[in-house]
């Protein structure tokens, strides 16, 4: 199996976990943990895991000239991205959050063209638009879950900033993946994220009542740390090493499909013609983009 195929599988698995996360993480806030406190749990838990795993990987030293890019990657990918996502999710709904992230590929396309002059082909652009149309169909015509959402407009705005931050992370981190092992990058990225996020979320982290927290909440937190954070970031860094940033960005179109599928399996939603049509469009868009990688990209 080629590394490109493995990278596509990694991107798909990571996106699937992200899709499930919309519903699982939403159910924890604010009853068991506040958004910013949740971020501290994520980066601390994943950071510890990455440093433990790094003990079994050949040590690499980050070059001095790469530190500014690494810190910027951490800010976009593990600080702004996480903070705005969890705060936005706490104010909006899982279906809204999963659909809004479909704007990420468009933002990645624009940023790639402007910042690193990545070629945007007709096929790739068409695939992005088809996938975007499919994702928007879910929110325009689908039935939303009845979950507490105190301020949907503000929540959606924060989720949009989250999408922009994640798009910037894919662009900024791409050159680092050519030089360093994924574990090396992850341990330093998350250590940086811990240092920055700790002052922001410390007060909410201290409020978490671990003693009286039910197992149903504990395993969901475990899923967010081990699955949504440790596993997905590792898979995405591996995928970014072998795929363009814009190709990985398009996989976010799968998130609303997976989020609704999970809602259906859990009995929170029903399948209908609109959702089937939207899912077909989303998968078609991803297929079109992943089949046409940019052949020549200028190095950042």
Phi and psi in degrees as GROMACS dihedral restraints (atoms count N, CA, C in turn):
[ dihedral_restraints ]
;  ai    aj    ak    al  type     phi  dphi    fc
    3     4     5     6     1   -70.1    20    10
    4     5     6     7     1   158.6    20    10
    6     7     8     9     1   -65.5    20    10
    7     8     9    10     1   -30.8    20    10
    9    10    11    12     1   -65.4    20    10
   10    11    12    13     1   -42.4    20    10
   12    13    14    15     1   -64.6    20    10
   13    14    15    16     1   -42.8    20    10
   15    16    17    18     1   -61.7    20    10
   16    17    18    19     1   -38.2    20    10
   18    19    20    21     1   -65.5    20    10
   19    20    21    22     1   -39.8    20    10
   21    22    23    24     1   -64.9    20    10
   22    23    24    25     1   -40.3    20    10
   24    25    26    27     1   -64.4    20    10
   25    26    27    28     1   -41.8    20    10
   27    28    29    30     1   -61.0    20    10
   28    29    30    31     1   -43.5    20    10
   30    31    32    33     1   -64.4    20    10
   31    32    33    34     1   -38.3    20    10
   33    34    35    36     1   -67.0    20    10
   34    35    36    37     1   -44.9    20    10
   36    37    38    39     1   -63.7    20    10
   37    38    39    40     1   -43.4    20    10
   39    40    41    42     1   -60.6    20    10
   40    41    42    43     1   -43.5    20    10
   42    43    44    45     1   -66.0    20    10
   43    44    45    46     1   -36.9    20    10
   45    46    47    48     1   -62.3    20    10
   46    47    48    49     1   -42.7    20    10
   48    49    50    51     1   -64.8    20    10
   49    50    51    52     1   -42.3    20    10
   51    52    53    54     1   -59.4    20    10
   52    53    54    55     1   -40.0    20    10
   54    55    56    57     1   -62.5    20    10
   55    56    57    58     1   -42.3    20    10
   57    58    59    60     1   -68.1    20    10
   58    59    60    61     1   -33.7    20    10
   60    61    62    63     1   -60.8    20    10
   61    62    63    64     1   -31.8    20    10
   63    64    65    66     1   -55.2    20    10
   64    65    66    67     1   -42.8    20    10
   66    67    68    69     1   -80.4    20    10
   67    68    69    70     1   -44.2    20    10
   69    70    71    72     1   -65.1    20    10
   70    71    72    73     1   -44.9    20    10
   72    73    74    75     1   -68.7    20    10
   73    74    75    76     1   -37.6    20    10
   75    76    77    78     1   -59.2    20    10
   76    77    78    79     1   -37.8    20    10
   78    79    80    81     1   -68.4    20    10
   79    80    81    82     1   -11.7    20    10
   81    82    83    84     1   -94.0    20    10
   82    83    84    85     1   -19.2    20    10
   84    85    86    87     1  -110.1    20    10
   85    86    87    88     1   137.8    20    10
   87    88    89    90     1   -97.6    20    10
   88    89    90    91     1     9.0    20    10
   90    91    92    93     1   -59.4    20    10
   91    92    93    94     1   -43.2    20    10
   93    94    95    96     1  -106.6    20    10
   94    95    96    97     1   -28.6    20    10
   96    97    98    99     1  -156.3    20    10
   97    98    99   100     1   142.5    20    10
   99   100   101   102     1   -82.1    20    10
  100   101   102   103     1   156.3    20    10
  102   103   104   105     1   -52.0    20    10
  103   104   105   106     1   -51.4    20    10
  105   106   107   108     1   -70.4    20    10
  106   107   108   109     1   -32.6    20    10
  108   109   110   111     1   -65.8    20    10
  109   110   111   112     1   -34.3    20    10
  111   112   113   114     1   -64.3    20    10
  112   113   114   115     1   -36.2    20    10
  114   115   116   117     1   -63.8    20    10
  115   116   117   118     1   -41.4    20    10
  117   118   119   120     1   -60.8    20    10
  118   119   120   121     1   -42.2    20    10
  120   121   122   123     1   -61.5    20    10
  121   122   123   124     1   -43.3    20    10
  123   124   125   126     1   -61.0    20    10
  124   125   126   127     1   -54.2    20    10
  126   127   128   129     1   -71.2    20    10
  127   128   129   130     1   -34.9    20    10
  129   130   131   132     1   -65.4    20    10
  130   131   132   133     1   -49.0    20    10
  132   133   134   135     1   -62.4    20    10
  133   134   135   136     1   -49.8    20    10
  135   136   137   138     1   -68.2    20    10
  136   137   138   139     1   -37.9    20    10
  138   139   140   141     1   -61.0    20    10
  139   140   141   142     1   -44.2    20    10
  141   142   143   144     1   -61.6    20    10
  142   143   144   145     1   -43.2    20    10
  144   145   146   147     1   -62.0    20    10
  145   146   147   148     1   -44.4    20    10
  147   148   149   150     1   -65.0    20    10
  148   149   150   151     1   -37.7    20    10
  150   151   152   153     1   -70.1    20    10
  151   152   153   154     1   -34.2    20    10
  153   154   155   156     1   -65.6    20    10
  154   155   156   157     1   -46.5    20    10
  156   157   158   159     1   -63.5    20    10
  157   158   159   160     1   -35.1    20    10
  159   160   161   162     1   -63.8    20    10
  160   161   162   163     1   -18.7    20    10
  162   163   164   165     1   -65.5    20    10
  163   164   165   166     1   -21.4    20    10
  165   166   167   168     1  -104.8    20    10
  166   167   168   169     1    10.6    20    10
  168   169   170   171     1  -119.0    20    10
  169   170   171   172     1   146.0    20    10
  171   172   173   174     1   -56.5    20    10
  172   173   174   175     1   130.4    20    10
  174   175   176   177     1   -69.2    20    10
  175   176   177   178     1   132.7    20    10
  177   178   179   180     1  -124.9    20    10
  178   179   180   181     1   138.3    20    10
  180   181   182   183     1   -96.1    20    10
  181   182   183   184     1   130.0    20    10
  183   184   185   186     1   -73.5    20    10
  184   185   186   187     1   125.6    20    10
  186   187   188   189     1   -66.3    20    10
  187   188   189   190     1   147.1    20    10
  189   190   191   192     1   -57.2    20    10
  190   191   192   193     1   -40.2    20    10
  192   193   194   195     1   -70.5    20    10
  193   194   195   196     1   -13.0    20    10
  195   196   197   198     1   -94.0    20    10
  196   197   198   199     1   -11.6    20    10
  198   199   200   201     1   -62.1    20    10
  199   200   201   202     1   -41.6    20    10
  201   202   203   204     1   -58.9    20    10
  202   203   204   205     1   -41.4    20    10
  204   205   206   207     1   -67.8    20    10
  205   206   207   208     1   -38.5    20    10
  207   208   209   210     1   -65.1    20    10
  208   209   210   211     1   -44.5    20    10
  210   211   212   213     1   -63.0    20    10
  211   212   213   214     1   -41.8    20    10
  213   214   215   216     1   -64.0    20    10
  214   215   216   217     1   -38.3    20    10
  216   217   218   219     1   -61.9    20    10
  217   218   219   220     1   -42.3    20    10
  219   220   221   222     1   -64.6    20    10
  220   221   222   223     1   -40.3    20    10
  222   223   224   225     1   -62.4    20    10
  223   224   225   226     1   -46.0    20    10
  225   226   227   228     1   -74.9    20    10
  226   227   228   229     1   -39.9    20    10
  228   229   230   231     1   -90.9    20    10
  229   230   231   232     1   -29.8    20    10
  231   232   233   234     1  -121.7    20    10
  232   233   234   235     1    -2.1    20    10
  234   235   236   237     1  -116.1    20    10
  235   236   237   238     1   -75.9    20    10
  237   238   239   240     1   -59.3    20    10
  238   239   240   241     1   -44.8    20    10
  240   241   242   243     1   -56.8    20    10
  241   242   243   244     1   -50.0    20    10
  243   244   245   246     1   -70.8    20    10
  244   245   246   247     1   -45.3    20    10
  246   247   248   249     1   -60.5    20    10
  247   248   249   250     1   -47.4    20    10
  249   250   251   252     1   -71.2    20    10
  250   251   252   253     1   -32.8    20    10
  252   253   254   255     1   -66.1    20    10
  253   254   255   256     1   -51.0    20    10
  255   256   257   258     1   -70.1    20    10
  256   257   258   259     1   -36.7    20    10
  258   259   260   261     1   -67.9    20    10
  259   260   261   262     1   -42.8    20    10
  261   262   263   264     1   -64.4    20    10
  262   263   264   265     1   -41.0    20    10
  264   265   266   267     1   -64.4    20    10
  265   266   267   268     1   -36.2    20    10
  267   268   269   270     1   -66.8    20    10
  268   269   270   271     1   -24.7    20    10
  270   271   272   273     1   -97.2    20    10
  271   272   273   274     1   -23.4    20    10
  273   274   275   276     1  -111.6    20    10
  274   275   276   277     1  -151.3    20    10
  276   277   278   279     1  -121.8    20    10
  277   278   279   280     1   157.9    20    10
  279   280   281   282     1   -58.6    20    10
  280   281   282   283     1   -40.9    20    10
  282   283   284   285     1   -66.7    20    10
  283   284   285   286     1   -42.1    20    10
  285   286   287   288     1   -59.3    20    10
  286   287   288   289     1   -47.4    20    10
  288   289   290   291     1   -64.2    20    10
  289   290   291   292     1   -39.2    20    10
  291   292   293   294     1   -69.0    20    10
  292   293   294   295     1   -29.8    20    10
  294   295   296   297     1   -82.4    20    10
  295   296   297   298     1   -38.8    20    10
  297   298   299   300     1   -62.2    20    10
  298   299   300   301     1   -32.8    20    10
  300   301   302   303     1   -66.6    20    10
  301   302   303   304     1   -10.8    20    10
  303   304   305   306     1   -68.1    20    10
  304   305   306   307     1   -10.4    20    10
  306   307   308   309     1   -76.9    20    10
  307   308   309   310     1   -15.6    20    10
  309   310   311   312     1   -53.6    20    10
  310   311   312   313     1   -48.4    20    10
  312   313   314   315     1   -58.6    20    10
  313   314   315   316     1   -39.5    20    10
  315   316   317   318     1   -62.4    20    10
  316   317   318   319     1   -43.6    20    10
  318   319   320   321     1   -64.7    20    10
  319   320   321   322     1   -39.6    20    10
  321   322   323   324     1   -65.2    20    10
  322   323   324   325     1   -41.5    20    10
  324   325   326   327     1   -57.4    20    10
  325   326   327   328     1   -48.8    20    10
  327   328   329   330     1   -64.3    20    10
  328   329   330   331     1   -47.9    20    10
  330   331   332   333     1   -64.1    20    10
  331   332   333   334     1   -39.4    20    10
  333   334   335   336     1   -63.5    20    10
  334   335   336   337     1   -42.4    20    10
  336   337   338   339     1   -66.5    20    10
  337   338   339   340     1   -37.1    20    10
  339   340   341   342     1   -81.9    20    10
  340   341   342   343     1   -46.1    20    10
  342   343   344   345     1   -86.2    20    10
  343   344   345   346     1   -40.8    20    10
  345   346   347   348     1  -123.0    20    10
  346   347   348   349     1    11.1    20    10
  348   349   350   351     1    54.4    20    10
  349   350   351   352     1    39.4    20    10
  351   352   353   354     1   -72.1    20    10
  352   353   354   355     1   135.0    20    10
  354   355   356   357     1   -71.6    20    10
  355   356   357   358     1   128.8    20    10
  357   358   359   360     1  -105.9    20    10
  358   359   360   361     1   106.8    20    10
  360   361   362   363     1   -83.8    20    10
  361   362   363   364     1   165.7    20    10
  363   364   365   366     1   -62.9    20    10
  364   365   366   367     1   -42.7    20    10
  366   367   368   369     1   -63.8    20    10
  367   368   369   370     1   -44.5    20    10
  369   370   371   372     1   -66.4    20    10
  370   371   372   373     1   -42.9    20    10
  372   373   374   375     1   -63.8    20    10
  373   374   375   376     1   -40.8    20    10
  375   376   377   378     1   -65.0    20    10
  376   377   378   379     1   -41.0    20    10
  378   379   380   381     1   -62.4    20    10
  379   380   381   382     1   -39.8    20    10
  381   382   383   384     1   -63.2    20    10
  382   383   384   385     1   -42.7    20    10
  384   385   386   387     1   -67.3    20    10
  385   386   387   388     1   -40.8    20    10
  387   388   389   390     1   -63.7    20    10
  388   389   390   391     1   -44.3    20    10
  390   391   392   393     1   -64.2    20    10
  391   392   393   394     1   -40.1    20    10
  393   394   395   396     1   -63.0    20    10
  394   395   396   397     1   -42.1    20    10
  396   397   398   399     1   -61.3    20    10
  397   398   399   400     1   -41.7    20    10
  399   400   401   402     1   -64.1    20    10
  400   401   402   403     1   -42.5    20    10
  402   403   404   405     1   -64.4    20    10
  403   404   405   406     1   -42.6    20    10
  405   406   407   408     1   -67.4    20    10
  406   407   408   409     1   -29.4    20    10
  408   409   410   411     1   -58.6    20    10
  409   410   411   412     1   -35.3    20    10
  411   412   413   414     1   -63.9    20    10
  412   413   414   415     1   -39.5    20    10
  414   415   416   417     1   -86.4    20    10
  415   416   417   418     1   -26.1    20    10
  417   418   419   420     1   -80.4    20    10
  418   419   420   421     1   -32.7    20    10
  420   421   422   423     1  -123.1    20    10
  421   422   423   424     1   -10.1    20    10
  423   424   425   426     1   -86.2    20    10
  424   425   426   427     1   160.6    20    10
  426   427   428   429     1   -86.8    20    10
  427   428   429   430     1   126.4    20    10
  429   430   431   432     1   -82.7    20    10
  430   431   432   433     1   153.6    20    10
  432   433   434   435     1   -69.1    20    10
  433   434   435   436     1   147.1    20    10
  435   436   437   438     1   -90.3    20    10
  436   437   438   439     1    80.0    20    10
  438   439   440   441     1  -123.9    20    10
  439   440   441   442     1   142.7    20    10
  441   442   443   444     1   -52.6    20    10
  442   443   444   445     1   124.7    20    10
  444   445   446   447     1  -141.2    20    10
  445   446   447   448     1    92.9    20    10
  447   448   449   450     1   -67.0    20    10
  448   449   450   451     1   -26.5    20    10
  450   451   452   453     1  -151.9    20    10
  451   452   453   454     1    79.7    20    10
  453   454   455   456     1   -62.2    20    10
  454   455   456   457     1   -45.2    20    10
  456   457   458   459     1   -57.4    20    10
  457   458   459   460     1   -46.9    20    10
  459   460   461   462     1   -66.7    20    10
  460   461   462   463     1   -42.9    20    10
  462   463   464   465     1   -59.1    20    10
  463   464   465   466     1   -43.6    20    10
  465   466   467   468     1   -64.6    20    10
  466   467   468   469     1   -37.3    20    10
  468   469   470   471     1   -64.6    20    10
  469   470   471   472     1   -41.6    20    10
  471   472   473   474     1   -66.6    20    10
  472   473   474   475     1   -36.4    20    10
  474   475   476   477     1   -67.0    20    10
  475   476   477   478     1   -32.3    20    10
  477   478   479   480     1   -66.7    20    10
  478   479   480   481     1   -40.4    20    10
  480   481   482   483     1   -64.7    20    10
  481   482   483   484     1   -37.8    20    10
  483   484   485   486     1   -57.6    20    10
  484   485   486   487     1   -43.9    20    10
  486   487   488   489     1   -63.2    20    10
  487   488   489   490     1   -40.8    20    10
  489   490   491   492     1   -64.8    20    10
  490   491   492   493     1   -41.4    20    10
  492   493   494   495     1   -63.7    20    10
  493   494   495   496     1   -41.8    20    10
  495   496   497   498     1   -67.1    20    10
  496   497   498   499     1   -37.3    20    10
  498   499   500   501     1   -61.9    20    10
  499   500   501   502     1   -42.6    20    10
  501   502   503   504     1   -65.1    20    10
  502   503   504   505     1   -37.1    20    10
  504   505   506   507     1   -59.7    20    10
  505   506   507   508     1   -45.1    20    10
  507   508   509   510     1   -61.4    20    10
  508   509   510   511     1   -37.5    20    10
  510   511   512   513     1   -72.7    20    10
  511   512   513   514     1   -49.4    20    10
  513   514   515   516     1   -69.7    20    10
  514   515   516   517     1   -37.1    20    10
  516   517   518   519     1   -80.0    20    10
  517   518   519   520     1   -18.7    20    10
  519   520   521   522     1   -52.1    20    10
  520   521   522   523     1   -50.3    20    10
  522   523   524   525     1   -61.2    20    10
  523   524   525   526     1   -31.7    20    10
  525   526   527   528     1   -67.1    20    10
  526   527   528   529     1   -29.9    20    10
  528   529   530   531     1   -69.0    20    10
  529   530   531   532     1   -19.9    20    10
  531   532   533   534     1   -77.7    20    10
  532   533   534   535     1   -17.8    20    10
  534   535   536   537     1  -107.8    20    10
  535   536   537   538     1   -36.9    20    10
  537   538   539   540     1  -117.9    20    10
  538   539   540   541     1   155.5    20    10
  540   541   542   543     1   -67.3    20    10
  541   542   543   544     1   144.3    20    10
  543   544   545   546     1   -53.3    20    10
  544   545   546   547     1   -40.7    20    10
  546   547   548   549     1   -65.5    20    10
  547   548   549   550     1   -39.3    20    10
  549   550   551   552     1   -59.5    20    10
  550   551   552   553     1   -46.8    20    10
  552   553   554   555     1   -63.6    20    10
  553   554   555   556     1   -45.5    20    10
  555   556   557   558     1   -64.2    20    10
  556   557   558   559     1   -40.0    20    10
  558   559   560   561     1   -66.6    20    10
  559   560   561   562     1   -37.7    20    10
  561   562   563   564     1   -79.2    20    10
  562   563   564   565     1   -34.7    20    10
  564   565   566   567     1   -62.1    20    10
  565   566   567   568     1   -45.1    20    10
  567   568   569   570     1   -75.4    20    10
  568   569   570   571     1   -30.3    20    10
  570   571   572   573     1   -63.6    20    10
  571   572   573   574     1   -42.5    20    10
  573   574   575   576     1   -61.9    20    10
  574   575   576   577     1   -41.9    20    10
  576   577   578   579     1   -65.1    20    10
  577   578   579   580     1   -37.3    20    10
  579   580   581   582     1   -62.1    20    10
  580   581   582   583     1   -45.8    20    10
  582   583   584   585     1   -60.6    20    10
  583   584   585   586     1   -39.5    20    10
  585   586   587   588     1   -80.2    20    10
  586   587   588   589     1   -41.1    20    10
  588   589   590   591     1   -77.9    20    10
  589   590   591   592     1   -26.7    20    10
  591   592   593   594     1   -57.5    20    10
  592   593   594   595     1   -47.5    20    10
  594   595   596   597     1   -64.7    20    10
  595   596   597   598     1   -31.1    20    10
  597   598   599   600     1   -72.4    20    10
  598   599   600   601     1   -42.4    20    10
  600   601   602   603     1  -107.8    20    10
  601   602   603   604     1     6.4    20    10
  603   604   605   606     1   -61.1    20    10
  604   605   606   607     1   -44.5    20    10
  606   607   608   609     1   -62.5    20    10
  607   608   609   610     1   -41.0    20    10
  609   610   611   612     1   -72.4    20    10
  610   611   612   613     1   -33.1    20    10
  612   613   614   615     1   -63.8    20    10
  613   614   615   616     1   -39.2    20    10
  615   616   617   618     1   -66.8    20    10
  616   617   618   619     1   -22.9    20    10
  618   619   620   621     1   -80.5    20    10
  619   620   621   622     1   -10.9    20    10
  621   622   623   624     1   -65.5    20    10
  622   623   624   625     1   125.7    20    10
  624   625   626   627     1   -93.1    20    10
  625   626   627   628     1    82.8    20    10
  627   628   629   630     1   -65.3    20    10
  628   629   630   631     1   -34.0    20    10
  630   631   632   633     1   -64.3    20    10
  631   632   633   634     1   -42.8    20    10
  633   634   635   636     1   -98.7    20    10
  634   635   636   637     1     8.4    20    10
  636   637   638   639     1   -74.6    20    10
  637   638   639   640     1   128.9    20    10
  639   640   641   642     1   -69.9    20    10
  640   641   642   643     1   159.5    20    10
  642   643   644   645     1   -61.4    20    10
  643   644   645   646     1   -33.6    20    10
  645   646   647   648     1   -60.1    20    10
  646   647   648   649     1   -31.6    20    10
  648   649   650   651     1   -83.1    20    10
  649   650   651   652     1   -37.0    20    10
  651   652   653   654     1   -63.7    20    10
  652   653   654   655     1   -42.7    20    10
  654   655   656   657     1   -70.3    20    10
  655   656   657   658     1   -29.2    20    10
  657   658   659   660     1   -68.7    20    10
  658   659   660   661     1   -40.7    20    10
  660   661   662   663     1   -62.5    20    10
  661   662   663   664     1   -41.8    20    10
  663   664   665   666     1   -60.3    20    10
  664   665   666   667     1   -39.2    20    10
  666   667   668   669     1   -64.1    20    10
  667   668   669   670     1   -42.4    20    10
  669   670   671   672     1   -63.8    20    10
  670   671   672   673     1   -40.8    20    10
  672   673   674   675     1   -73.1    20    10
  673   674   675   676     1   -53.0    20    10
  675   676   677   678     1   -77.4    20    10
  676   677   678   679     1   -41.3    20    10
  678   679   680   681     1   -89.0    20    10
  679   680   681   682     1   -63.5    20    10
  681   682   683   684     1   -67.7    20    10
  682   683   684   685     1   -25.9    20    10
  684   685   686   687     1  -105.5    20    10
  685   686   687   688     1   -66.1    20    10
  687   688   689   690     1   -60.6    20    10
  688   689   690   691     1   -54.5    20    10
  690   691   692   693     1   -69.5    20    10
  691   692   693   694     1   -47.0    20    10
  693   694   695   696     1   -66.7    20    10
  694   695   696   697     1   -41.4    20    10
  696   697   698   699     1   -67.7    20    10
  697   698   699   700     1   -36.4    20    10
  699   700   701   702     1   -66.5    20    10
  700   701   702   703     1   -43.9    20    10
  702   703   704   705     1   -64.5    20    10
  703   704   705   706     1   -41.3    20    10
  705   706   707   708     1   -68.7    20    10
  706   707   708   709     1   -35.6    20    10
  708   709   710   711     1   -66.4    20    10
  709   710   711   712     1   -40.3    20    10
  711   712   713   714     1   -62.8    20    10
  712   713   714   715     1   -44.8    20    10
  714   715   716   717     1   -64.3    20    10
  715   716   717   718     1   -38.4    20    10
  717   718   719   720     1   -65.8    20    10
  718   719   720   721     1   -24.1    20    10
  720   721   722   723     1   -70.1    20    10
  721   722   723   724     1   -27.4    20    10
  723   724   725   726     1  -118.2    20    10
  724   725   726   727     1    -6.7    20    10
  726   727   728   729     1  -126.7    20    10
  727   728   729   730     1   160.5    20    10
  729   730   731   732     1   -73.5    20    10
  730   731   732   733     1   157.3    20    10
  732   733   734   735     1   -60.8    20    10
  733   734   735   736     1   -38.3    20    10
  735   736   737   738     1   -69.0    20    10
  736   737   738   739     1   -34.2    20    10
  738   739   740   741     1   -65.1    20    10
  739   740   741   742     1   -44.7    20    10
  741   742   743   744     1   -64.5    20    10
  742   743   744   745     1   -37.6    20    10
  744   745   746   747     1   -59.6    20    10
  745   746   747   748     1   -35.9    20    10
  747   748   749   750     1   -67.4    20    10
  748   749   750   751     1   -23.3    20    10
  750   751   752   753     1   -64.6    20    10
  751   752   753   754     1   -16.1    20    10
  753   754   755   756     1   -65.2    20    10
  754   755   756   757     1   -18.7    20    10
  756   757   758   759     1   -61.9    20    10
  757   758   759   760     1   -23.6    20    10
  759   760   761   762     1   -75.6    20    10
  760   761   762   763     1   -20.2    20    10
  762   763   764   765     1   -59.5    20    10
  763   764   765   766     1   -47.2    20    10
  765   766   767   768     1   -63.8    20    10
  766   767   768   769     1   -34.1    20    10
  768   769   770   771     1   -63.8    20    10
  769   770   771   772     1   -47.4    20    10
  771   772   773   774     1   -67.6    20    10
  772   773   774   775     1   -39.4    20    10
  774   775   776   777     1   -61.4    20    10
  775   776   777   778     1   -43.0    20    10
  777   778   779   780     1   -71.4    20    10
  778   779   780   781     1   -37.9    20    10
  780   781   782   783     1   -60.5    20    10
  781   782   783   784     1   -41.6    20    10
  783   784   785   786     1   -66.0    20    10
  784   785   786   787     1   -37.6    20    10
  786   787   788   789     1   -64.3    20    10
  787   788   789   790     1   -37.9    20    10
  789   790   791   792     1   -67.0    20    10
  790   791   792   793     1   -45.4    20    10
  792   793   794   795     1   -61.8    20    10
  793   794   795   796     1   -37.3    20    10
  795   796   797   798     1   -83.7    20    10
  796   797   798   799     1     0.0    20    10
  798   799   800   801     1    83.1    20    10
  799   800   801   802     1    13.7    20    10
  801   802   803   804     1   -93.8    20    10
  802   803   804   805     1    -4.7    20    10
  804   805   806   807     1  -154.6    20    10
  805   806   807   808     1   169.4    20    10
  807   808   809   810     1  -123.4    20    10
  808   809   810   811     1   151.1    20    10
  810   811   812   813     1   -86.3    20    10
  811   812   813   814     1   136.6    20    10
  813   814   815   816     1  -144.2    20    10
  814   815   816   817     1   178.8    20    10
  816   817   818   819     1   -59.7    20    10
  817   818   819   820     1   -42.2    20    10
  819   820   821   822     1   -60.2    20    10
  820   821   822   823     1   -42.5    20    10
  822   823   824   825     1   -71.1    20    10
  823   824   825   826     1   -35.2    20    10
  825   826   827   828     1   -65.1    20    10
  826   827   828   829     1   -45.2    20    10
  828   829   830   831     1   -61.3    20    10
  829   830   831   832     1   -44.1    20    10
  831   832   833   834     1   -62.0    20    10
  832   833   834   835     1   -41.8    20    10
  834   835   836   837     1   -62.2    20    10
  835   836   837   838     1   -41.7    20    10
  837   838   839   840     1   -61.3    20    10
  838   839   840   841     1   -44.0    20    10
  840   841   842   843     1   -64.0    20    10
  841   842   843   844     1   -40.6    20    10
  843   844   845   846     1   -63.5    20    10
  844   845   846   847     1   -49.1    20    10
  846   847   848   849     1   -64.4    20    10
  847   848   849   850     1   -35.7    20    10
  849   850   851   852     1   -64.1    20    10
  850   851   852   853     1   -42.7    20    10
  852   853   854   855     1   -61.8    20    10
  853   854   855   856     1   -44.7    20    10
  855   856   857   858     1   -62.9    20    10
  856   857   858   859     1   -41.3    20    10
  858   859   860   861     1   -61.4    20    10
  859   860   861   862     1   -45.4    20    10
  861   862   863   864     1   -63.5    20    10
  862   863   864   865     1   -39.7    20    10
  864   865   866   867     1   -73.7    20    10
  865   866   867   868     1   -43.7    20    10
  867   868   869   870     1   -71.0    20    10
  868   869   870   871     1   -20.1    20    10
  870   871   872   873     1   -82.4    20    10
  871   872   873   874     1    -8.7    20    10
  873   874   875   876     1  -131.8    20    10
  874   875   876   877     1    69.3    20    10
  876   877   878   879     1   -68.7    20    10
  877   878   879   880     1   148.2    20    10
  879   880   881   882     1   -64.8    20    10
  880   881   882   883     1   127.2    20    10
  882   883   884   885     1   -78.9    20    10
  883   884   885   886     1   -32.1    20    10
  885   886   887   888     1  -132.4    20    10
  886   887   888   889     1   122.6    20    10
  888   889   890   891     1  -129.6    20    10
  889   890   891   892     1   136.2    20    10
  891   892   893   894     1   -70.8    20    10
  892   893   894   895     1   141.4    20    10
  894   895   896   897     1   -74.9    20    10
  895   896   897   898     1   136.3    20    10
